[in-house]
Amino acid sequence: MSWETVIGLEIHAQLATRSKIFSGSATAYGAAPNAQANLVDLGYPGVLPVLNGEVVRMAVKLGLAIGARIARHSVFARKNYFYPDLPKGYQISQYELPIVAQGVLDIVLDDGTTKRIGVTRAHLEEDAGKSLHEGLPGLTGLDLNRAGTPLIEIVSEPDMRSAKEAVAYMKKVHTLVRYLEICDGNMQEGSFRCDANVSVRKKGAEKFGTRAEIKNLNSFRYIEKAINYEVERQIDLIESGGKVIQETRLYDPAKGETRSLRAKEEANDYRYFPDPDLLPVALDDAFIEGVRKTMPELPDQKAARFVSEYALSAYDAGVLTTSREMAAFYEDVARRIGNDPKLAANWIAGELSGWLNKDNLEITASRVSSGRLAGLLARIKDATISGKIAKEVLEAMWSSGRDADAIIEEKGLKQITDTSAIERAIEDVMAKNPGQLAEYRSGKDKLFGFFVGQVMKATQGKANPAQLNELLKKKLS
Amino acid sequence: MSLHGKTLAELAAGLRAKEFSSVELAQTYLRRIEASQPELNAFVSVTEEQALAAARVADAALGAGKAGPLTGLPIAHKDIFCTEGVRTTCGSRMLDNFVAPYDATVVAKLKAAGTVMLGKTNMDEFAMGSSNETSYFGPVRNPWNPSLVPGGSSGGSAAAVAARLAPAATGTDTGGSIRQPAALVGITGIKPTYGRVSRYGMIAFASSLDQAGVLTASAHDAALLLGAMAGFDPRDSTSVDAPVQDYAGELEKPLTGLRIGLLKEFFDKGLDAHNEQRVREALAVYEKLGATLCEVSLPNLPLSVPAYYVVAPAECSSNLARFDGVRYGYRCENPRDLMDLYKRSRGEGFGAEVKRRIMTGTYVLSAGYYDAYYLQAQKVRQLIAQDFSNAFKQVDVLMGPTTPTTAFELGAKTSDPVTMYLNDIYTIGANLAGLPAMSVPCGFVGGLPVGLQIMGPHFAEAKLLNVAHGLQRETDWHRRIPPGYEK
C-alpha cells in the first residue's frame, strides 16, 4: 500500500530585540541565572506588561516579506497553565487575532521545481523560563532570564509532503528571518526551533490522518530524522492494525526515535482570553508603509537578480543567497574579477563552501576574504595557474592565511604555457609507453586520458590543460 | 475643633499656618488607630516608625517653605497597593509574609507629594467581598455599630476615615469596593474613570474593572488627593494619556442648569423605602440649587450583576495564577512534588470566597463554555456601556442610591454568596462601563448612614466632585462622626 506524508510546521523564532517583549530586561544569551529577570519577568504581584514596539515592527517585516495580511487590529491573549518556569501562570500570546495571517513561501524541490507553502499565521508571544536540575539533587532550580523573551511563532499550512520539503521550508524561513534581521537564527541557543505536525494518509485520500506533534526540534538534521522516524512509525502502526493517536511526542537524537510525551486527553485547556492588561495592537497604513521602506532585498528577489544579472543557474543563485553575507561576499568577488560572474559563483558555491563546511564556519568568518579569493580567480583567468592547481592554492591560502600570488610564487605553481616544453613532455611520455601508444593508435580512444594523466604527472600538473589537449591530439594521431 | 475633626483641606491649612506639626498630626492619628484596633480592626499593618520619619521630613519641608499642598498630611493605603519594604498582604494568608520590593505608582505619587503613610488598611481578601468578612486578618467593623459590617472590599479604608483614624485613605473599586463601603460608613468615595489612575503596583483582581480611588471626609478632600494620584503612567498600558483636570479648582462652580438623570432601574423594589427617602431628599437639595431632574432608563443595567460575576471571576482566575507558592508568598510545608506544592499552597493560602471565584472564572473560560459565558458577558458589557452613553446625551450626571440598604449584620450574608453579590447591584454598572462614580453621605436611617451615588461620563471627575461638593455646602452629613469616635 502506498502512503502520503502530511507535515505542517510551527516555527518559533526569537526576535532580535535588545529588551524583552513586555519588560525592559535585556535578552542577551548566557547571563548568570535570573540576572536578566526583573519584577515583571518574575510575575510579581501588581506589575504590568508594556509592549515593546520593536517586536511589532519585526512582525510586520516578516508579514510583508511573505506577502501576508498585516492585521490592523491584533490582540494579545492569555494562555493559562501552571508550570514553574511560567511565572504568571499564563503566557501572553496572540490567539484569535494574530498580527500576521495568510502568507506564502516558495521552496525549491530536489527536481528543481518550485513548491508554494502556505503560512497560516504568525503571532507574537513571550517565551517561558527554564527549569534547572543539574547540581541540585532533589530540587528544581529556576532560571527566568528567558522568560519574556520575544518570539514570533510562524505556523504553516499542512502543505509539506516529505521530511525533505519540511527541511527546505524551515531553511527558507531561517534564511528569511536573518535577511530581515529579526532573528539571529542561532539554533543551538534555541533562537530558532520548530514543532512538526506529522500525519500519514493513503495516497489519494482526502481526509488527513491523525497527527502527532513532535516538539522542540532545533536542528535541520533532527527535523529530517525525526519526521522520517515518525512517518515510519505511523505507517507500521496502521499496517499492523493499530491507530495513530493525537499526541505530543519528543525526538530523542541519541536513540533516533520519537516517544510519547502526553496524549490529547492529558492536554491543558488553556482558557485563552484577551489580556486585559494590554490594549489591542492598532496599526495604520502609514506605520506599515514606514516598515516597508526598511525592507531589504529578499532572498528570492536577490536570487532572481543573480540569475538575470550574472547569468547564474537557479541552483547557484539559491546557494549564493542563503544569507545576506554570502550574497554580499559573492557580489564583491564578482565585481573584483570583472566579467566572469560564473567563475566566482562556481568557486564560492563549490570549493569555498566546502572549506567553510569542513571547519563549520559562516561566510563572515571565512579564512579567505573576498579580496583574496578574487586574487586567486584572477590568476586562473590570466592562465597563470589551472583550475586544478588553484584548488591546491586555495587549500594553502585557507591554512596559511596568505594570498594566492605568494603561494604560487613560493611553490612554483605557475602554469606551463610554453608549447615546446609541453611537446617535450608529451614526446617523453610517448617514448616511455610504447604499448599504450600502439593500442591507442589501433583505435582504443579511451587511452587519451591515460596520456593526459601521464603528462600532467610529469609536469606536476602545471601544463596548461587546453594546450595539452590540443598538442596531445596532434602528436598521438 | 479637635485635629481629627478636621478635613484634609483644613489640616493642610493648619500645617501651613504652623498651628500644629506633621509629627503631631501623625501621632494623633497613630494613637487613634491603636485605640480603635480591638473594636474596628481597620488596619493590617501600622507603620509608626516610617510615618514619624516621613512626618519629620515633611515638617522640615514646611519649615523651609518647600511644601506642596499635600505635604505632611497623613493618609492610609489599602493593603492592595504595593509598598516598598512594608508588608503588602491583600488581605490574604497567601501574602501574609510578602514584603513588596517596590512602590505602586499611586503610593509613589502620594509619597512624592509629601503625604505621610500611617499604615495599610484591612480589606476583603484580594478585594473579593462586599462586607470585609473575607479578610484573612479578620473582619473590619462598622464604626457606627460594631456588630455591623463596614462594606467592602475597601472596608478598612472606609472605617478608618469614618472613625477619623486617618483623614483620608486610598481604595480600589472593581464592582463598588470604594462606593459601597463609603456609603455604609457615611463618607465620600470616588472611583475615577477606568484608566485615570495607574494600576501599576495595585494587586490585580479583575484587570479590566479595577480602578484606584480615594475615601475621604469630603468631596473637597477627594479632589485634593485624586489630583495627586491621577495621570498617565507608562508602566500601565491601560492608563490614559490625557491631562488631569484641576479638580479642586472646579469645586465651586454653580450647579444651575445641571441636568440630573434618575436611574429608573435603581429605584426598584429592592431599594429600602427609608433609604430611598434620604436619596430623594438629596435630590431636592439639587433642585433647590437650580438643577433639573428627569428619569432615565438603562434597560440593560439589570444584567450587570450576572455579567460582572462572569467577567470578574474570569480575570481573577488568571490574575491569581501567579500565587503558586514558587517564588513568593505562602508555600505549604513539605510538598511531596510539584502538584502537591501547587494544590496545598493555593488550597491553604486562599480563603473560601477567593477559591469560589477562581473556580467560577476557570469554568466560564473553559473550552465549550467560553462563548456561552465569557463572550456573552462581554457583549452584555458593551450593551450596558452603550446604555450609559445614550443616557449622557440627555443628562450631565446620573444619580441614585449607592446601596439598597444601610449596613447589615456581620455574618448576615456570608452563607449565601448571591445575596452578598446583590449588594453591589447599583455600583457594578459604572465598572462595567469604565465610568467615574462616587458616593456621598445623604442622611441616616436608624442611625446608620445612607449614600447617594453620582455617576458621570468618562473623565468627568471634576464635574462629579463639583456636584458632590455642592451638596456638601448645603448639608453636613459628611461632618458626622460616629459617636464612639467623636473624641
Chai-1 contact restraints between the chains, C-beta under 6 A:
chainA,res_idxA,chainB,res_idxB,connection_type,confidence,min_distance_angstrom,max_distance_angstrom,comment,restraint_id
A,G43,B,R322,contact,1.0,0.0,6.0,A-B,restraint_1
A,P45,B,I203,contact,1.0,0.0,6.0,A-B,restraint_2
A,G46,B,C82,contact,1.0,0.0,6.0,A-B,restraint_3
A,G46,B,G201,contact,1.0,0.0,6.0,A-B,restraint_4
A,G46,B,M202,contact,1.0,0.0,6.0,A-B,restraint_5
A,G46,B,I203,contact,1.0,0.0,6.0,A-B,restraint_6
A,L48,B,Y200,contact,1.0,0.0,6.0,A-B,restraint_7
A,L48,B,D236,contact,1.0,0.0,6.0,A-B,restraint_8
A,V50,B,S237,contact,1.0,0.0,6.0,A-B,restraint_9
A,R78,B,S318,contact,1.0,0.0,6.0,A-B,restraint_10
A,N80,B,S318,contact,1.0,0.0,6.0,A-B,restraint_11
A,F82,B,Y342,contact,1.0,0.0,6.0,A-B,restraint_12
A,P84,B,V326,contact,1.0,0.0,6.0,A-B,restraint_13
A,K88,B,R322,contact,1.0,0.0,6.0,A-B,restraint_14
A,G89,B,A321,contact,1.0,0.0,6.0,A-B,restraint_15
A,G89,B,R322,contact,1.0,0.0,6.0,A-B,restraint_16
A,Y90,B,S318,contact,1.0,0.0,6.0,A-B,restraint_17
A,Y90,B,A321,contact,1.0,0.0,6.0,A-B,restraint_18
A,D269,B,S366,contact,1.0,0.0,6.0,A-B,restraint_19
A,D269,B,A367,contact,1.0,0.0,6.0,A-B,restraint_20
A,R271,B,L365,contact,1.0,0.0,6.0,A-B,restraint_21
A,F273,B,L365,contact,1.0,0.0,6.0,A-B,restraint_22
A,P276,B,S207,contact,1.0,0.0,6.0,A-B,restraint_23
A,P276,B,S208,contact,1.0,0.0,6.0,A-B,restraint_24
A,P276,B,E315,contact,1.0,0.0,6.0,A-B,restraint_25
A,D277,B,S207,contact,1.0,0.0,6.0,A-B,restraint_26
A,L278,B,S237,contact,1.0,0.0,6.0,A-B,restraint_27
A,L279,B,S237,contact,1.0,0.0,6.0,A-B,restraint_28
